[in-house]
Amino acid sequence: MPDPGENPIFLPGTNQIISDIVFSYFQNPAVGQGVTFVSDGDPNFQQWVDSALQLPFHVLPESGNLDDVTPLLGPTPGLMIQVQSDAVIPEPSTLLLVASGLVGIAAARRQRS
């Protein structure tokens, strides 16, 4: 779920929110060699997304862990490239946490009465 006040950008045709983009420049020597990581906190994120959608891309779900993206970027001579996404709290877990808190509050109130 996006933070309150955020305007999420969705992967076209899906309900998946785009939160980070990794560009690889190893396949195009004319641009130089390297990697650019762009997060949704970037003020120009929409422009980055528009650029990325014009290129072949891979989708990697956020895990909150350090993920090896090297195989997705094509030839990266002698390099291993890893990115760590934001921690993800699955929606069902969030609802369970809220519900258990409300049950606890109700039980405490009932005990006082």
C-alpha positions, 0 to 999 in steps of 0.5 A: 500500500502506498503511504498516505498522500502518495500518488502511486504509479502502477505498472500498466495493465496491472495493480502492481505499484512501481516503487523502484527502477534499476537501469543497466547500461552494460548492454549499450556501451555508447552510454557508458557502463553502469547502473542507476537506481531510482526510488519513488522518492525521486521528484522526477520518478514519473519521468523515470518510469516513462523512460523505463516503460519504453525499454525491455524490463523485468519485474522484481517484487519487493521483499525487503531483503537484499536481492541480487539483480545481476542476472536481470541486467545482462552482461555485467563483467565481474560485478554482482549488483544487489538492491534492497527494497523497502520493507514490505508489510503484507496487507493481510498481516496489517489487518490481522494486527489491527484486528488483534489490537481492537480485540485487546482493547475491547477485552480490556474495556470489558474487564474494567466494567 
